[in-house]
Amino acid sequence: MQQIIKKLETLKRINEKTEKFTELTDENFVEHGVLFFIPLEKYEVKVLIPAPFHKTIFQNGTPTFKQILNHKEAMLLK
């Protein structure tokens, strides 16, 4: 996670608001969290914030990459 933060800092994009994310719900409309797509130079990194913690990240509007990556429940997916 720290490598991604450093990469975004070198690209000067760490404080940009995220544009690409999706809420994960199942067929019974149970929320399972939010999946964020963070673009780097050649690929995208996927970060999951599971329910119920995903609700707090949207309290102040659309979160920045820094807020997502520093969230204590954030999980990096491969």
Secondary structure, DSSP 4 states (H G I P E B T S, - for coil): -HHHHHHHHHTT-TTSBP--EEEEE-TT--EEEEEEEEE-SSSEEEEEEETTTHHHHTTTSSPBHHHHHT-TT-EEE-
